[in-house]
Amino acid sequence: MHATRIIMGMPVTVEIVGGTTEALEKVFSYFTEVDERFSTYKPESEISKINRGEIKKEEASKDMQEVFALSEKTHAESNGYFSITKPDGSIDPSGLVKGWAIRNAAALVEKMGYHNYFLDVAGDIQSKGVDEKGAQWSIGIRNPFNRDEIVKVIYPKGKGVATSGTYIRGQHIYNPHEPDQALRDVVSLTVVGPDVYEADRFATAAFAMGKSGIVFIEGLSGFEGYSIDTTGIATRTGGFDALTTI
């Protein structure tokens, strides 16, 4: 069972091997709920109300409080390169929420009794098990200069995959230490981690570090990365090539 819908302004693909329409609907409904709560583009979302001062941070929902706490943790673990506070003072947790939501959706799928699935939200992916043909799930890393070309195919085998970059959405990530400086050294950074939440939060932080981001990923236990700079040169972590074989 497989379907793709636009949620959070992004393509969301849910594939559950042996799944039912009801199972798919539960997962899509969850992603819609996350969008309604965390979207900075929706005036009535909880995060928008917090930014307008209509809800105090300490009065926020349990989910919002969890995301705030995880963001603070990531800020500390990334030497301040991850921040949900934007230069204008507003709060935007999108650099972490997507991976968090996908991980929660995967837990929902597991709770329904399915253990072979593929969840993809705009290129951030959590998969497990095998596809309907019994083959390992594979993920293609796109050439940021030609999105029709796949430069690497990896087999995550249950790990999470997240990509940060400027080639689709432009300059939407910034370096909190130099907020006025555009990030121009790296155009794409793919991170493979223990799950998609872990991969997503550190992909955002590492991209903000520029060329040193891939070195940061190299130093994280259980993570691998593949970075492409503005000249088209790719740099990968020491264990990345092991992900390219079944």
BAFI-3210 file (N, C-alpha, C; in Angstrom, 3 decimals, decimal comma, padded with zeros to 6 digits):
// residues 246
n [1|2|3|4|5|6|7|8|9|10|11|12|13|14|15|16|17|18|19|20|21|22|23|24|25|26|27|28|29|30|31|32|33|34|35|36|37|38|39|40|41|42|43|44|45|46|47|48|49|50|51|52|53|54|55|56|57|58|59|60|61|62|63|64|65|66|67|68|69|70|71|72|73|74|75|76|77|78|79|80|81|82|83|84|85|86|87|88|89|90|91|92|93|94|95|96|97|98|99|100|101|102|103|104|105|106|107|108|109|110|111|112|113|114|115|116|117|118|119|120|121|122|123|124|125|126|127|128|129|130|131|132|133|134|135|136|137|138|139|140|141|142|143|144|145|146|147|148|149|150|151|152|153|154|155|156|157|158|159|160|161|162|163|164|165|166|167|168|169|170|171|172|173|174|175|176|177|178|179|180|181|182|183|184|185|186|187|188|189|190|191|192|193|194|195|196|197|198|199|200|201|202|203|204|205|206|207|208|209|210|211|212|213|214|215|216|217|218|219|220|221|222|223|224|225|226|227|228|229|230|231|232|233|234|235|236|237|238|239|240|241|242|243|244|245|246]
n.u [000,850|000,601|001,110|001,205|001,104|000,606|001,719|002,383|003,393|005,046|006,046|004,781|005,432|004,105|004,656|003,562|004,201|001,965|000,056|-003,019|-005,649|-006,702|-004,539|-002,684|-004,112|-004,117|-001,439|-001,030|-002,858|-001,626|000,691|-000,575|-001,677|000,686|001,582|-000,477|000,035|002,744|003,448|004,874|003,720|001,034|-001,400|-002,982|-001,673|-000,067|002,623|002,725|001,022|002,484|004,693|003,452|002,946|000,616|000,402|002,213|005,545|005,956|003,416|002,819|001,863|002,313|003,721|004,940|006,554|008,257|009,614|010,878|012,635|014,215|015,373|016,961|018,756|019,994|021,128|023,113|024,652|025,676|027,473|026,246|025,479|023,039|019,896|016,662|015,764|015,288|017,054|015,382|014,212|012,005|010,538|011,326|010,938|011,395|013,731|014,122|011,704|010,636|012,117|011,640|008,848|008,623|009,919|008,141|005,894|006,799|006,921|004,218|003,367|004,695|003,381|000,914|001,455|003,038|006,080|007,619|008,331|008,282|008,912|008,766|009,493|009,803|012,409|013,644|014,029|012,683|013,063|012,288|012,975|011,934|010,993|007,918|008,672|010,503|013,031|015,892|015,294|016,154|017,878|018,233|020,745|020,503|021,951|022,803|023,051|021,792|018,883|017,685|019,492|020,982|023,489|024,521|023,592|022,155|021,820|020,039|019,180|017,399|018,285|018,068|017,693|018,662|018,653|020,186|020,190|020,678|019,779|017,152|015,247|016,536|018,307|017,582|018,619|020,739|023,814|024,008|026,035|027,012|024,789|024,204|025,615|025,484|025,172|027,409|029,356|028,765|026,393|024,779|024,101|024,032|022,967|023,290|021,848|021,190|018,376|015,767|015,179|017,504|019,320|018,251|018,329|021,070|021,961|020,962|022,357|025,039|025,142|024,969|027,486|029,086|031,880|033,159|031,257|030,982|033,144|032,386|030,234|031,662|032,852|030,815|029,522|028,077|027,050|027,006|028,094|027,568|028,788|028,379|030,069|030,120|031,551|031,046|032,425|032,564|032,539|032,990|032,215|034,217|032,970|030,982|030,861|030,217|027,522|026,640|026,396|024,548]
n.v [-001,186|002,155|005,665|009,154|012,418|015,988|017,597|019,859|021,512|019,961|017,004|014,002|010,721|007,585|004,266|001,139|-002,116|-004,639|-003,188|-001,423|000,701|002,129|002,136|003,714|006,136|006,821|007,441|009,589|011,364|011,877|013,297|015,543|016,634|017,380|019,369|021,260|022,090|022,916|024,486|027,408|028,903|028,883|030,854|030,159|028,138|026,477|027,220|029,641|031,178|031,216|032,683|035,119|035,830|035,013|032,603|031,481|030,171|028,339|027,455|025,905|023,069|019,522|018,217|020,408|021,366|019,186|019,286|021,777|021,163|019,154|020,645|022,444|020,630|019,703|022,072|022,436|020,123|020,556|022,573|025,044|025,452|024,641|026,067|027,110|029,604|032,333|034,937|037,191|036,880|035,260|031,953|028,944|025,707|023,956|022,769|020,536|019,352|017,900|015,459|014,445|014,108|012,185|010,032|009,557|008,862|006,489|004,943|004,775|003,247|000,868|000,227|-000,444|-002,882|-003,334|-003,965|-003,525|-000,908|002,417|005,682|008,893|012,203|014,802|013,962|013,301|010,395|007,439|004,077|000,562|-002,929|-004,704|-004,140|-004,590|-006,579|-007,958|-006,940|-005,030|-001,739|001,067|004,191|007,100|009,545|012,762|014,646|017,869|019,793|018,855|017,657|015,459|013,498|010,776|010,486|008,791|005,633|004,345|001,905|001,948|000,164|000,168|002,413|006,020|008,665|011,872|014,934|018,048|021,233|023,859|023,853|023,391|024,795|027,191|029,735|028,781|027,831|028,841|030,057|030,235|031,559|033,383|034,978|036,749|035,968|034,303|030,810|029,335|027,504|024,755|022,743|020,552|018,150|014,991|012,958|009,975|008,311|006,832|006,910|008,662|011,090|011,671|011,849|014,013|016,270|016,620|016,885|019,375|021,009|020,442|021,308|024,033|024,538|024,702|023,835|022,400|020,815|018,125|017,001|017,221|015,392|013,060|012,726|011,866|009,138|006,347|007,626|008,610|010,505|012,463|014,903|017,622|020,128|023,584|023,463|021,038|018,953|015,985|014,897|012,319|010,502|008,181|005,617|005,619|004,400|001,761|001,754|001,688|-000,802|-003,849]
n.w [000,000|-000,906|-001,152|-002,097|-000,849|-000,620|002,100|004,733|002,869|001,368|-000,496|000,744|001,189|001,808|002,310|003,017|003,441|002,794|004,052|004,932|003,624|005,729|007,530|006,123|006,095|008,805|009,222|007,432|008,566|010,988|010,162|009,136|011,465|012,782|011,051|011,360|013,946|014,061|011,843|010,618|008,737|008,969|010,316|012,541|013,799|016,582|016,998|015,639|017,195|019,543|018,676|018,276|020,815|021,999|023,236|025,948|026,155|028,233|028,569|026,480|024,365|025,111|023,053|021,805|023,882|024,100|021,636|021,898|024,008|022,859|020,860|022,297|023,371|021,021|020,156|022,107|021,666|019,183|019,267|019,200|016,569|015,720|015,863|016,846|017,025|015,121|013,232|013,415|015,837|016,031|016,480|014,923|014,516|012,423|011,452|012,903|013,461|011,285|010,993|013,556|013,461|011,427|012,626|014,734|013,250|012,138|014,440|014,943|012,744|013,328|015,711|014,725|013,772|011,542|009,862|007,679|005,826|004,316|004,736|003,566|003,646|001,778|001,052|003,433|005,205|006,653|006,764|006,932|007,109|004,233|000,745|-001,195|-002,907|-001,552|-001,467|-000,301|000,888|-001,063|-001,462|-003,328|-003,779|-004,855|-007,553|-006,848|-008,778|-010,956|-010,777|-011,841|-011,916|-010,239|-007,915|-006,021|-004,684|-001,833|000,806|003,484|005,481|007,726|009,045|009,491|007,067|006,055|004,253|003,909|002,342|-000,132|-002,665|-003,428|-001,792|-001,506|000,399|003,261|005,561|008,224|009,669|013,035|014,383|012,607|011,457|009,373|007,192|004,153|003,417|001,460|000,756|000,720|-001,002|-000,687|001,784|002,918|005,525|007,332|009,962|013,262|013,397|011,603|012,856|014,345|012,216|010,795|012,545|012,962|010,374|009,657|011,498|010,816|008,172|008,540|009,420|007,236|005,192|007,176|008,243|007,396|008,634|011,262|011,254|010,748|013,191|014,828|016,524|014,969|012,766|009,302|006,418|003,396|001,465|-000,806|-002,467|-003,659|-005,981|-006,973|-005,908|-004,042|-000,667|001,609|004,621|006,537|006,781|004,900|002,337|002,846|003,008|000,441|-000,568|-000,674]
ca.u [000,000|001,526|000,471|001,937|000,259|001,310|001,429|003,457|003,947|006,064|005,533|004,890|005,173|003,967|004,529|003,494|004,052|000,863|-000,781|-004,385|-005,977|-006,857|-003,199|-002,137|-004,833|-003,667|-000,129|-001,214|-003,539|-000,629|001,510|-001,430|-001,742|001,973|001,580|-001,405|000,602|004,096|003,710|005,000|002,977|-000,386|-001,614|-003,642|-000,885|000,410|003,894|002,434|000,457|003,609|005,490|002,707|002,784|-000,714|000,640|003,546|006,279|005,738|002,026|002,680|001,443|003,345|004,549|005,755|007,567|009,243|010,427|011,742|013,691|015,111|016,107|018,000|019,750|020,745|021,927|024,294|025,463|026,236|028,275|025,470|025,188|021,605|019,082|015,310|015,490|015,741|017,654|014,377|013,708|010,906|010,910|010,971|011,554|011,298|014,978|014,125|010,361|010,352|012,664|010,901|007,528|008,773|010,218|006,896|005,028|007,325|006,478|002,789|003,282|005,107|002,321|-000,166|001,873|003,747|007,523|008,250|007,710|009,144|008,300|009,616|008,958|010,710|013,790|014,058|013,441|012,838|012,581|012,616|012,636|012,094|009,860|006,924|009,331|011,456|014,357|016,256|014,960|017,302|017,639|019,145|021,174|020,429|022,941|022,155|023,146|020,926|018,036|017,265|020,600|021,307|024,948|024,825|022,469|022,534|020,887|020,146|018,956|016,740|018,754|017,384|018,454|018,179|019,503|020,029|020,820|020,099|019,496|015,713|014,526|017,346|019,008|016,651|019,398|021,737|024,781|023,652|027,202|027,169|023,469|024,104|026,424|024,840|025,943|027,697|030,413|028,191|025,033|024,006|024,719|023,181|023,413|022,646|022,006|020,445|017,008|015,644|015,243|018,916|019,942|017,718|018,799|022,499|022,163|020,732|023,469|026,283|025,099|025,247|028,926|029,813|032,744|033,560|030,130|031,227|034,099|031,560|029,511|032,674|033,147|029,660|029,411|026,838|026,602|027,816|027,639|028,022|028,664|028,728|030,310|029,656|032,293|030,645|033,283|031,912|033,358|032,193|032,812|034,970|032,158|029,844|030,833|029,590|026,084|026,329|026,285|023,458]
ca.v [000,000|003,266|006,889|010,400|013,604|017,213|018,004|020,751|022,108|019,052|015,673|012,998|009,392|006,522|002,931|000,115|-003,419|-005,375|-002,255|-001,144|002,111|002,706|002,366|004,890|007,324|007,174|008,073|010,908|012,217|012,320|014,354|016,737|017,197|018,042|020,587|022,204|022,573|023,466|025,302|028,859|029,534|028,857|031,840|029,592|027,058|026,771|027,940|031,024|031,859|031,445|033,783|036,367|036,076|034,623|031,453|031,506|028,929|027,391|026,983|025,177|021,674|018,540|018,019|021,609|021,371|018,160|019,797|022,820|020,516|018,480|021,700|022,921|019,563|019,713|023,302|022,174|019,056|021,007|023,780|026,226|025,593|024,398|026,977|027,318|031,036|032,996|036,264|038,199|036,578|034,291|030,558|028,065|024,419|023,068|022,050|019,328|018,774|016,938|014,161|014,035|013,647|010,930|008,980|009,249|008,154|005,124|004,255|004,513|002,113|-000,312|-000,066|-001,083|-004,247|-003,431|-003,854|-003,270|000,353|003,472|006,986|009,901|013,570|015,702|013,484|012,775|009,066|006,330|002,822|-000,621|-004,194|-004,855|-003,678|-005,627|-007,649|-008,587|-006,348|-003,958|-000,385|001,854|005,629|007,789|010,905|013,516|015,657|019,169|020,617|018,208|016,859|014,228|012,544|010,185|010,338|007,658|004,857|003,742|000,952|002,341|-001,010|000,547|003,708|007,183|009,453|013,246|015,785|019,498|021,890|025,112|023,767|023,324|025,860|028,389|029,974|028,690|027,455|029,881|029,814|031,120|032,337|034,448|034,946|037,611|035,402|033,204|029,563|029,160|026,522|023,426|022,828|019,385|017,299|013,867|012,313|008,710|008,159|005,730|007,045|009,874|012,264|011,941|012,280|015,318|017,375|016,852|017,368|020,821|021,635|020,291|022,169|025,400|024,642|024,831|022,717|021,612|020,005|016,705|016,593|017,064|014,121|012,002|012,548|011,348|007,686|005,838|008,496|008,763|011,649|012,666|016,337|018,119|021,569|024,403|023,118|019,694|017,954|015,258|014,413|011,399|010,000|006,941|004,412|005,839|003,461|000,504|001,902|001,596|-002,218|-004,550]
ca.w [000,000|-001,155|-001,618|-001,878|-000,720|-000,242|003,470|005,186|001,667|000,846|-000,827|001,798|000,648|002,802|001,729|004,056|002,803|003,398|004,791|004,507|003,423|007,066|008,077|005,437|006,528|010,145|009,116|006,821|009,546|011,966|009,556|009,041|012,812|013,030|010,255|011,976|015,198|013,980|010,654|010,813|007,647|009,309|011,385|013,706|014,389|017,930|016,949|015,231|018,368|020,458|018,124|018,454|022,236|022,457|024,104|026,532|025,894|029,324|028,489|025,213|024,432|025,446|021,860|021,598|024,931|023,751|020,529|022,458|024,792|021,910|020,154|023,214|023,441|019,764|020,182|022,938|021,079|017,899|019,521|018,879|015,137|015,513|016,658|016,321|017,116|013,897|013,459|013,774|017,162|015,995|016,682|013,810|014,812|011,263|011,232|013,716|013,534|010,215|011,375|014,756|013,035|010,675|013,598|015,430|012,308|012,051|015,651|014,739|011,818|014,095|016,681|013,983|013,466|010,259|010,080|006,388|005,416|003,768|004,969|002,919|003,662|001,051|001,017|004,734|005,053|007,583|006,190|007,715|006,473|002,782|-000,050|-001,489|-003,656|-000,657|-001,648|000,611|000,448|-001,522|-001,518|-004,228|-003,463|-006,107|-007,924|-006,605|-009,978|-011,946|-009,897|-012,526|-011,843|-008,945|-007,855|-005,155|-004,161|-000,555|001,417|004,892|006,345|008,974|009,549|008,951|006,101|005,900|003,419|004,004|001,204|-000,605|-004,093|-003,672|-001,085|-001,377|001,662|004,383|006,735|008,488|010,723|014,144|014,815|011,610|010,819|008,192|006,116|003,427|003,367|000,037|000,506|000,502|-001,555|-000,281|002,804|003,301|006,754|007,703|011,397|013,876|012,896|010,784|013,719|014,611|010,964|010,404|013,390|012,759|009,002|009,705|012,215|010,061|006,982|008,999|009,666|005,982|004,801|008,341|008,670|007,149|009,672|012,457|011,113|010,901|014,602|015,555|016,505|014,396|011,677|008,091|005,646|002,012|001,230|-002,137|-002,357|-004,775|-007,198|-007,370|-005,265|-002,955|000,439|002,403|005,852|006,352|006,649|004,007|001,206|003,272|002,799|-000,995|-000,931|000,030]
c.u [000,887|000,755|001,376|000,943|001,138|000,818|002,627|004,129|004,988|005,433|005,816|004,494|005,157|003,771|004,620|003,234|002,980|-000,111|-002,160|-004,554|-006,108|-005,502|-002,572|-002,799|-004,402|-002,326|-000,249|-001,899|-002,562|000,216|000,710|-001,538|-000,447|002,032|000,697|-000,819|001,877|004,363|003,769|004,242|001,478|-000,630|-002,204|-002,868|-000,404|001,712|003,689|001,869|001,540|004,438|004,787|002,491|001,428|-000,662|002,062|004,224|006,031|004,309|001,774|002,310|002,617|004,284|005,476|006,872|008,657|010,182|011,359|012,918|014,699|015,956|017,233|019,135|020,632|021,626|023,223|025,227|026,112|027,068|027,568|025,129|023,741|020,834|017,706|014,896|016,119|016,312|016,650|013,741|012,556|011,440|010,414|011,662|011,610|012,579|015,081|012,793|010,111|010,855|011,955|009,550|007,613|009,060|008,960|005,930|005,481|006,902|004,994|002,584|003,636|004,003|001,144|000,212|002,593|005,239|008,320|007,599|008,769|008,389|009,249|008,906|010,010|012,162|014,370|013,295|013,735|012,238|012,960|012,216|012,899|010,863|008,955|007,500|010,373|012,863|014,607|015,817|016,241|016,902|018,685|019,478|021,256|021,626|022,285|022,203|022,306|020,046|017,510|018,331|020,827|022,811|025,387|023,528|022,935|021,424|020,950|019,898|018,447|017,204|017,972|018,294|017,825|019,175|019,167|020,744|020,096|019,596|018,011|015,009|015,333|017,953|018,020|017,336|020,442|022,650|024,465|024,806|027,488|025,869|023,328|024,857|025,697|025,765|026,179|028,738|029,873|026,777|024,166|024,786|023,715|023,791|022,592|022,921|021,163|018,961|016,902|015,666|016,698|019,616|019,526|018,314|020,283|022,820|021,982|021,913|024,753|026,293|025,428|026,733|029,733|030,679|033,173|032,449|030,357|032,225|033,354|030,809|030,462|032,936|031,995|029,587|028,050|026,289|027,566|027,259|028,248|027,728|029,098|028,895|029,918|030,398|031,937|031,503|032,552|032,935|032,488|032,953|033,390|034,145|031,026|029,753|030,199|028,082|025,670|026,233|025,179|024,053]
c.v [001,238|004,475|008,073|011,553|014,806|017,637|018,828|021,424|021,251|017,727|014,690|011,649|008,373|005,205|001,911|-001,226|-004,213|-004,495|-002,077|000,352|002,823|003,022|003,602|006,165|007,770|007,898|009,465|011,873|012,737|013,453|015,655|017,422|017,946|019,369|021,658|022,825|023,376|024,381|026,788|029,627|029,577|029,787|031,246|028,427|027,474|027,568|029,397|031,821|032,142|032,625|035,133|036,714|035,706|033,389|031,576|030,153|027,886|026,839|026,156|023,711|020,754|018,322|019,209|021,673|020,343|018,658|020,905|022,197|019,825|019,498|022,251|021,900|019,562|020,949|023,073|021,169|019,456|022,276|025,052|026,408|025,258|025,338|027,119|028,788|031,739|034,379|037,345|037,935|035,583|032,868|029,724|026,719|023,459|022,285|020,757|018,592|017,706|015,546|013,578|013,439|012,324|009,781|008,580|008,488|006,709|004,308|003,902|003,312|000,811|-000,742|-000,750|-002,485|-004,435|-003,160|-003,735|-002,018|001,353|004,786|008,069|011,244|014,474|015,276|013,060|011,479|008,148|005,091|001,684|-001,864|-004,197|-004,337|-004,855|-006,789|-008,378|-008,050|-005,266|-002,607|000,330|003,317|006,263|009,187|011,678|014,446|017,026|020,104|020,054|017,220|015,583|013,140|012,072|009,921|009,172|006,954|004,175|002,816|001,172|001,207|-000,618|001,858|004,845|007,992|010,846|014,047|017,248|020,131|023,155|025,010|023,657|024,535|027,140|028,514|029,975|028,223|028,547|029,435|030,756|031,985|033,498|034,545|035,782|037,055|034,221|031,986|029,199|028,084|025,152|023,583|021,656|018,566|016,240|013,186|011,044|008,487|007,024|005,726|008,402|011,149|012,656|012,463|013,702|016,451|017,663|017,247|018,882|021,536|021,597|021,164|023,611|025,625|024,844|023,617|021,850|020,693|018,514|016,157|016,367|015,728|012,943|011,701|012,017|009,835|007,261|006,651|008,431|009,929|011,724|014,117|016,697|019,633|022,287|024,120|021,718|018,589|017,317|014,806|013,497|010,934|008,616|005,695|004,515|004,781|002,119|000,546|001,725|000,148|-002,872|-005,463]
c.w [000,000|-001,658|-001,314|-001,832|-000,376|001,130|003,937|003,983|000,989|000,452|000,305|001,194|001,773|002,065|002,858|003,373|003,551|004,149|004,190|004,261|004,763|007,697|007,449|005,938|007,922|010,101|008,507|007,788|010,589|011,393|009,426|010,394|013,152|012,288|010,896|013,240|014,992|012,782|010,987|009,727|007,919|010,499|012,666|014,320|015,775|017,896|016,524|016,404|019,407|019,973|018,258|019,923|022,792|023,361|024,628|026,312|026,973|029,346|027,230|025,446|024,766|024,262|021,639|022,628|024,632|022,658|021,015|023,220|023,884|021,147|021,018|023,325|022,189|019,664|020,948|022,282|019,755|018,047|019,064|017,418|014,793|016,427|016,024|016,447|015,925|014,189|013,852|015,141|017,196|016,137|015,513|014,027|013,631|010,992|012,002|013,657|012,479|010,577|012,589|014,376|012,278|011,637|014,363|014,535|012,145|013,268|015,562|013,823|012,541|015,066|016,001|013,512|012,151|010,473|008,781|005,816|004,972|003,923|004,470|002,949|003,041|001,156|002,346|004,955|006,231|006,917|007,119|006,939|004,985|002,065|-000,405|-002,296|-002,803|-000,766|-000,609|000,041|000,021|-001,638|-002,419|-003,734|-004,772|-006,302|-007,735|-007,810|-011,132|-011,199|-010,547|-012,444|-010,406|-008,910|-006,971|-004,785|-002,885|-000,054|002,932|005,891|007,729|009,562|008,892|008,051|005,994|005,084|003,660|002,820|000,813|-002,037|-004,419|-003,078|-000,936|000,015|002,831|005,665|006,970|009,612|011,881|014,631|013,858|010,808|009,557|006,983|005,456|003,408|001,908|-000,261|000,124|-000,031|-001,130|000,733|003,224|004,513|006,987|009,180|011,946|013,525|012,215|011,628|013,983|013,356|010,606|011,233|013,162|011,319|008,953|010,362|011,401|008,813|007,371|009,255|008,391|005,708|005,980|008,835|008,500|008,164|010,989|012,419|011,279|012,372|015,433|015,427|015,942|013,246|010,499|007,289|004,264|001,653|-000,186|-002,061|-003,643|-006,075|-007,699|-006,767|-004,085|-001,920|001,288|003,638|005,605|006,134|005,661|002,914|001,559|003,067|001,344|-001,473|-000,097|001,122]
res [m|h|a|t|r|i|i|m|g|m|p|v|t|v|e|i|v|g|g|t|t|e|a|l|e|k|v|f|s|y|f|t|e|v|d|e|r|f|s|t|y|k|p|e|s|e|i|s|k|i|n|r|g|e|i|k|k|e|e|a|s|k|d|m|q|e|v|f|a|l|s|e|k|t|h|a|e|s|n|g|y|f|s|i|t|k|p|d|g|s|i|d|p|s|g|l|v|k|g|w|a|i|r|n|a|a|a|l|v|e|k|m|g|y|h|n|y|f|l|d|v|a|g|d|i|q|s|k|g|v|d|e|k|g|a|q|w|s|i|g|i|r|n|p|f|n|r|d|e|i|v|k|v|i|y|p|k|g|k|g|v|a|t|s|g|t|y|i|r|g|q|h|i|y|n|p|h|e|p|d|q|a|l|r|d|v|v|s|l|t|v|v|g|p|d|v|y|e|a|d|r|f|a|t|a|a|f|a|m|g|k|s|g|i|v|f|i|e|g|l|s|g|f|e|g|y|s|i|d|t|t|g|i|a|t|r|t|g|g|f|d|a|l|t|t|i]
***
